[in-house]
């Protein structure tokens, strides 16, 4: 019986020109998503745009993203990117001088870490938790770093370099028991790995459209659990965060305004409407397939790649635990040193393999549009590299 997920690849013309394994950097656009984006741009070019149709695209994006996370639509806001979502939620928490924030700077992307360093200006104590020797999160260390003054625990769902996954459920449950907000940077997993924010006791989840959601840059989607969102006060506020019913945003409305009770209070100004049209199309396309099948395809390919690369003599960091493995595979020099790694870089590029270099390592990221032939080509190149 044919695996229906294999048909997904046919809608991505990039594979006619290259072997694309750079999801950890950015995802590909499908023909379906490009057509939706072009249609939106054509409407604007030809003066056919109605604001109501743009707002409908935003509604679609919120609904589809909520379905992806097993959340409610009212818990979703349209933002610009992950950084925008992380900052919007974290700055809205009821901080007091002397409170503390627990984070894992060696696991997170540096871009997120700067958001937490900025909280020192509010008199917030930062409590960084180092990783275990294997590169995984120290869950016990995170728990021990928390106390009655902890307001926020934040981390990435997947390490951007090693691909090691976070133990979200265990950490989330501990935060929930202690009424601490649990905020996750979902940049490297959203759209590829399954997630249930309620089952994992996650209070906030931020994603950008340009990686696993297979959309464009300049579009983000942010989840904030309704029980928290109803009591948070955003630092930035615009007419789009005000619940004024059907009144157009060009009308001020009453001075005693009412914020949206859910996540939409974090929406500031006009969105990237055409970008939302595109990501709504890509999420709708992704959701034609079971999330479990998408995850299984990506993880199976990553395991095959990691095994083949190790057999070729390169070092592949990561955890031996299957529940901590992801769709990201990173190669270090291994026993043959940097020279062979640089030769591999050159050989991969010569055969039109698209990947990324991060902190000296070669990094691959798989999605459901990849197949076994992609992986075996990279293993062959690595095996033949001297």
Wavefront OBJ file of the C-alpha trace (Angstrom):
o trace
v 0.000 0.000 0.000
v 1.403 3.398 -1.019
v 2.229 5.843 1.753
v 0.120 8.955 0.935
v 2.688 11.270 2.533
v 5.086 10.469 -0.316
v 2.817 12.401 -2.708
v 3.518 15.568 -0.708
v 6.927 15.939 -2.369
v 5.415 16.286 -5.842
v 4.177 19.808 -5.058
v 7.687 21.167 -4.364
v 9.527 22.116 -7.568
v 12.806 22.725 -5.728
v 13.492 18.987 -5.826
v 13.799 19.206 -9.602
v 16.947 21.284 -9.048
v 18.479 20.216 -5.719
v 18.420 17.916 -2.714
v 16.902 20.201 -0.112
v 17.776 19.348 3.495
v 17.782 22.790 5.104
v 14.486 22.895 6.980
v 16.306 23.965 10.137
v 17.228 27.129 8.216
v 14.025 27.628 6.237
v 11.360 25.547 4.564
v 10.371 25.330 0.919
v 7.307 26.835 -0.730
v 4.982 24.417 -2.492
v 3.224 25.235 -5.732
v -0.014 25.351 -3.748
v 1.339 27.937 -1.304
v 2.945 29.993 -4.082
v -0.384 30.086 -5.966
v -2.195 31.386 -2.863
v 0.502 34.010 -2.314
v 0.398 35.089 -5.957
v -3.381 35.374 -5.841
v -3.182 37.645 -2.809
v -0.539 39.835 -4.427
v -2.531 39.989 -7.677
v -5.566 41.205 -5.766
v -3.521 43.991 -4.211
v -1.842 44.886 -7.501
v -5.158 45.116 -9.329
v -7.042 46.974 -6.586
v -9.358 44.067 -5.795
v -8.505 43.819 -2.095
v -11.183 44.045 0.548
v -9.997 44.285 4.132
v -12.622 41.734 5.089
v -10.964 39.112 2.881
v -7.598 39.798 4.506
v -9.147 39.434 7.947
v -10.733 36.181 6.824
v -7.251 34.899 5.890
v -6.066 35.787 9.401
v -9.050 33.902 10.851
v -8.120 30.889 8.709
v -4.522 31.025 9.916
v -5.579 31.188 13.563
v -7.975 28.260 13.164
v -5.458 26.090 11.325
v -2.667 26.854 13.791
v -4.980 26.113 16.716
v -5.824 22.753 15.158
v -2.117 22.006 14.742
v -1.441 22.616 18.450
v -4.738 21.135 19.745
v -5.582 24.597 21.071
v -8.575 26.926 20.804
v -8.766 29.584 18.096
v -9.175 32.282 20.763
v -5.751 31.256 22.104
v -3.962 32.212 18.866
v -2.530 35.579 17.816
v -1.002 36.619 14.486
v 2.481 38.010 15.122
v 5.591 38.765 13.050
v 7.904 35.951 14.144
v 9.028 33.912 17.142
v 10.844 36.846 18.751
v 7.716 38.983 18.541
v 5.607 36.318 20.224
v 8.100 35.547 22.989
v 8.523 39.210 23.878
v 4.786 39.983 23.675
v 3.862 37.280 26.170
v 6.831 37.559 28.534
v 6.579 41.333 28.955
v 2.854 41.001 29.737
v 3.458 38.855 32.816
v 2.991 40.562 36.217
v 6.683 41.000 37.043
v 7.926 42.489 40.284
v 11.485 43.346 41.236
v 13.080 40.244 42.753
v 11.129 37.761 40.619
v 13.158 35.265 38.602
v 13.175 33.669 35.172
v 14.515 30.164 34.473
v 15.965 29.478 31.024
v 18.516 27.267 29.221
v 20.817 29.493 27.143
v 22.928 26.590 25.824
v 19.785 24.896 24.480
v 18.013 27.953 23.055
v 18.751 29.992 19.974
v 20.763 33.118 20.908
v 18.007 35.243 19.401
v 15.679 34.178 22.217
v 18.341 34.537 24.889
v 18.619 38.267 24.255
v 14.934 38.637 25.147
v 15.643 37.146 28.576
v 18.818 39.188 29.156
v 16.703 42.281 28.627
v 14.658 41.438 31.734
v 17.606 42.373 33.931
v 16.489 45.962 33.351
v 13.314 45.187 35.312
v 15.203 43.812 38.299
v 14.395 40.228 37.327
v 16.904 37.581 38.379
v 18.007 35.315 35.533
v 18.578 31.664 36.415
v 20.372 29.872 33.567
v 20.393 26.073 33.757
v 23.326 24.269 32.064
v 22.803 21.180 29.904
v 23.697 17.618 30.724
v 26.927 16.255 29.238
v 24.960 14.641 26.385
v 23.484 18.002 25.385
v 19.993 17.253 26.705
v 18.091 19.465 29.112
v 18.673 18.972 32.813
v 15.042 18.585 33.839
v 15.957 18.125 37.488
v 18.137 21.236 37.317
v 15.239 23.239 35.896
v 12.983 22.112 38.730
v 15.585 22.947 41.364
v 16.146 26.410 39.862
v 12.486 27.284 40.464
v 11.075 28.755 43.664
v 8.101 30.826 44.793
v 9.461 33.905 42.965
v 9.758 32.150 39.598
v 7.352 33.721 37.108
v 8.547 32.162 33.845
v 10.271 29.007 32.601
v 11.197 29.212 28.939
v 13.025 26.966 26.478
v 13.112 25.777 22.881
v 11.163 22.716 21.824
v 14.179 21.461 19.835
v 17.820 22.550 20.000
v 18.590 24.363 16.744
v 22.058 22.802 16.438
v 21.962 19.262 17.853
v 18.297 18.522 17.173
v 17.756 17.206 20.723
v 14.139 17.584 21.827
v 12.940 19.061 25.091
v 10.975 17.009 27.608
v 8.023 19.360 27.401
v 5.415 17.344 29.268
v 7.486 16.768 32.405
v 8.633 20.382 32.630
v 5.170 21.713 31.802
v 3.506 19.620 34.487
v 5.921 20.925 37.123
v 5.296 24.517 36.026
v 1.522 23.994 36.109
v 1.642 22.615 39.652
v 3.563 25.703 40.758
v 1.538 28.241 38.718
v 4.592 29.254 36.687
v 4.139 30.305 33.060
v 5.748 27.798 30.679
v 6.757 29.469 27.395
v 8.158 27.478 24.455
v 10.035 28.599 21.353
v 8.576 26.228 18.774
v 10.591 27.501 15.804
v 12.332 24.214 15.027
v 9.449 21.801 15.532
v 6.154 23.429 14.521
v 4.678 21.777 11.448
v 6.986 18.739 11.637
v 6.704 17.240 15.117
v 3.411 16.580 16.846
v 2.497 18.859 19.735
v -0.468 19.076 22.077
v -0.083 22.228 24.147
v -2.803 21.334 26.621
v -1.647 17.760 27.174
v 1.902 19.031 27.795
v 0.808 21.864 30.128
v 2.299 24.519 27.818
v 1.078 28.060 28.465
v 2.715 29.803 25.502
v 4.062 28.579 22.151
v 5.619 30.782 19.468
v 6.321 29.861 15.849
v 7.306 31.516 12.597
v 5.859 30.574 9.233
v 9.127 30.160 7.348
v 10.350 26.801 8.731
v 8.156 23.733 9.273
v 4.950 25.595 8.433
v 6.383 26.125 4.924
v 5.279 29.740 4.575
v 7.119 33.030 4.156
v 9.174 35.277 6.416
v 7.521 38.072 8.390
v 4.645 35.943 9.701
v 4.415 34.379 13.141
v 1.683 32.640 15.107
v 1.552 32.652 18.892
v -0.445 30.553 21.325
v -1.284 31.778 24.824
v -3.425 29.600 27.095
v -6.744 31.317 27.644
v -6.597 31.099 31.433
v -3.374 33.123 31.303
v -4.244 35.395 28.392
v -7.326 36.705 30.173
v -5.166 38.223 32.933
v -2.127 39.393 30.978
v -1.691 43.054 30.017
v 0.275 43.625 26.805
v 2.987 46.267 26.824
v 2.222 47.191 23.203
v -1.396 47.925 22.348
v -3.204 48.934 19.192
v -6.739 48.952 17.877
v -6.307 45.352 16.705
v -6.004 44.181 20.319
v -9.310 45.791 21.293
v -12.551 43.825 21.293
v -14.938 46.315 19.704
v -17.247 43.888 17.952
v -17.873 44.716 14.292
v -16.778 48.342 14.609
v -14.079 49.141 12.004
v -10.640 49.968 13.347
v -10.880 53.476 11.871
v -13.406 54.281 14.627
v -12.072 54.972 18.102
v -14.959 53.515 20.077
v -15.467 54.051 23.810
v -12.605 55.316 25.974
v -13.220 52.488 28.466
v -12.053 49.949 25.870
v -12.016 46.219 26.438
v -9.086 44.024 25.424
v -9.670 40.709 23.762
v -9.776 38.151 26.550
v -7.698 35.705 24.513
v -4.429 35.891 22.623
v -5.602 38.452 20.056
v -4.827 41.206 22.562
v -1.208 40.714 21.451
v -1.912 41.641 17.818
v -0.441 45.051 16.989
v -1.427 46.915 13.818
v -1.971 45.507 10.360
v -0.601 42.019 9.856
v 1.418 40.684 6.939
v -1.834 39.841 5.205
v -0.383 38.196 2.098
v 1.992 36.195 4.285
v -1.002 34.960 6.274
v -2.721 33.941 3.041
v 0.364 31.889 2.183
v 0.778 30.180 5.553
v -2.932 29.404 5.748
v -2.579 27.619 2.409
v 0.511 25.705 3.543
v -1.074 24.672 6.861
v -4.195 23.526 5.040
v -1.988 21.453 2.749
v -0.049 19.976 5.677
v -3.268 19.063 7.448
v -4.336 16.889 4.546
v -1.983 14.376 6.137
v -1.985 12.974 9.660
v 0.432 14.832 11.925
v 1.733 11.453 13.109
v 2.599 10.498 9.521
v 4.477 13.761 8.927
v 6.473 13.273 12.110
v 7.159 9.609 11.357
v 8.482 10.416 7.878
v 10.814 13.158 9.102
v 12.111 11.178 12.091
v 12.677 7.996 10.106
v 14.741 9.878 7.547
v 16.756 11.617 10.260
v 17.569 8.285 11.928
v 18.657 6.825 8.585
v 20.862 9.834 7.881
v 22.456 9.845 11.346
v 23.255 6.122 11.129
v 24.770 6.429 7.658
v 26.847 9.471 8.568
v 28.237 7.782 11.677
v 29.143 4.716 9.620
v 31.009 7.038 7.251
v 33.176 8.137 10.184
v 31.694 11.503 11.108
v 30.520 12.507 14.581
v 26.781 13.068 15.018
v 25.901 14.555 18.415
v 22.572 13.799 20.013
v 20.759 11.706 22.552
v 20.399 7.924 22.416
v 16.844 8.284 23.715
v 14.343 7.926 20.872
v 11.908 10.378 22.489
v 14.567 13.110 22.400
v 15.503 12.641 18.725
v 14.186 15.007 16.074
v 14.323 15.725 12.355
v 17.588 17.719 12.679
v 20.941 15.983 12.157
v 24.270 17.750 12.678
v 27.711 16.553 11.613
v 30.969 17.333 13.381
v 34.450 16.496 12.211
v 34.800 13.154 13.945
v 37.998 11.127 13.877
v 39.363 12.613 10.647
v 39.376 16.248 11.740
v 38.228 19.483 10.155
v 39.799 18.864 6.778
v 37.405 16.035 5.953
v 34.429 18.061 7.169
v 35.379 20.892 4.812
v 35.790 18.398 1.994
v 32.312 17.068 2.747
v 30.932 20.612 2.645
v 32.485 21.121 -0.782
v 31.296 17.762 -2.137
v 27.724 18.270 -0.914
v 27.534 21.661 -2.598
v 28.967 20.233 -5.815
v 26.069 17.764 -5.950
v 23.501 20.487 -5.195
v 22.679 19.419 -1.638
v 21.249 22.366 0.319
v 22.128 22.440 4.022
v 23.410 24.989 6.540
v 26.561 25.596 8.564
v 26.146 26.536 12.207
v 28.989 26.986 14.701
v 31.328 25.085 12.403
v 29.038 22.068 12.005
v 27.090 20.864 8.975
v 23.371 20.792 9.745
v 20.514 19.034 7.958
v 16.779 19.346 8.602
v 14.137 17.022 7.172
v 10.442 17.477 6.485
v 7.837 15.106 5.097
v 8.707 16.218 1.556
v 12.084 14.474 1.806
v 12.565 10.852 0.814
v 15.017 7.980 1.203
v 16.811 8.892 -2.037
v 17.726 12.291 -0.541
v 19.235 10.630 2.505
v 21.092 7.926 0.625
v 22.645 10.530 -1.674
v 24.097 12.402 1.312
v 25.376 9.172 2.907
v 27.020 8.192 -0.394
v 28.735 11.598 -0.633
v 29.906 11.360 2.977
v 31.192 7.812 2.537
v 33.196 8.815 -0.546
v 34.638 11.969 1.041
v 38.269 11.726 2.079
l 1 2 3 4 5 6 7 8 9 10 11 12 13 14 15 16 17 18 19 20 21 22 23 24 25 26 27 28 29 30 31 32 33 34 35 36 37 38 39 40 41 42 43 44 45 46 47 48 49 50 51 52 53 54 55 56 57 58 59 60 61 62 63 64 65 66 67 68 69 70 71 72 73 74 75 76 77 78 79 80 81 82 83 84 85 86 87 88 89 90 91 92 93 94 95 96 97 98 99 100 101 102 103 104 105 106 107 108 109 110 111 112 113 114 115 116 117 118 119 120 121 122 123 124 125 126 127 128 129 130 131 132 133 134 135 136 137 138 139 140 141 142 143 144 145 146 147 148 149 150 151 152 153 154 155 156 157 158 159 160 161 162 163 164 165 166 167 168 169 170 171 172 173 174 175 176 177 178 179 180 181 182 183 184 185 186 187 188 189 190 191 192 193 194 195 196 197 198 199 200 201 202 203 204 205 206 207 208 209 210 211 212 213 214 215 216 217 218 219 220 221 222 223 224 225 226 227 228 229 230 231 232 233 234 235 236 237 238 239 240 241 242 243 244 245 246 247 248 249 250 251 252 253 254 255 256 257 258 259 260 261 262 263 264 265 266 267 268 269 270 271 272 273 274 275 276 277 278 279 280 281 282 283 284 285 286 287 288 289 290 291 292 293 294 295 296 297 298 299 300 301 302 303 304 305 306 307 308 309 310 311 312 313 314 315 316 317 318 319 320 321 322 323 324 325 326 327 328 329 330 331 332 333 334 335 336 337 338 339 340 341 342 343 344 345 346 347 348 349 350 351 352 353 354 355 356 357 358 359 360 361 362 363 364 365 366 367 368 369 370 371 372 373 374 375 376 377 378 379 380 381 382 383 384 385 386
